[in-house]
Structure formats: structure tokens, C-alpha cells
Amino acid sequence: MKQMASDINNQLFTTVKQLPSDFEPFGERSRETDWGPDCSCGCKHFLKLRGSLGYDWGVCANPKSPRAGLLTFEHQGCKKFEDKQA
């Protein structure tokens, strides 16, 4: 079962769209010079996938984000982060 989850996770990495606005290594945005929170920090627009894939994967539902409507790994990030707590 663990191997199957790993295989699915690897398949998602090969199909996820990578944008220049994503954090390195997915895009060109540097965590050192252009730091900001990513989806794993609790973005209210990050809709997690069901099951164990939801620990790392979701879909961006922020219409202002370049990742809007896209499958997203939680550490890809974008500058349109909005905290769930706000």
C-alpha cells in the first residue's frame, strides 16, 4: 500500500504544471530572496485532495493566483497566499 501511494505521488510530480512564479525547484522564485508562505502554511485557497494525497497535494482555488485551477504541490507557492486565520 505504501508503494502504491509513492507511485501515485511520483506520477503527480511528473504531471503537475510548473510555473516560473513557483518556488525553486519547481519554478524560479527563490525562498532566500523572495520569501513568502506556501500552501503548506495554511492558504485558505488550497483545496486538499482526498485521502493521504491531501497531505501534500491540492488544487488552487484563488482566481488571483497563477496556479488557479491547477493541481498544486503544497510547497510550490505563489504570491497570492491568504491565511486561513485572517
Number of C-alpha atoms within 10 A of each C-alpha: 6 6 8 9 12 12 12 12 16 11 11 16 16 10 9 13 15 21 17 13 18 23 23 16 13 18 15 13 21 14 15 8 7 9 12 16 18 23 26 15 16 15 21 16 20 25 17 20 15 10 7 11 16 14 13 15 23 21 20 26 16 18 11 11 17 17 22 15 13 15 22 26 27 21 18 21 30 20 17 17 20 17 14 11 7 6
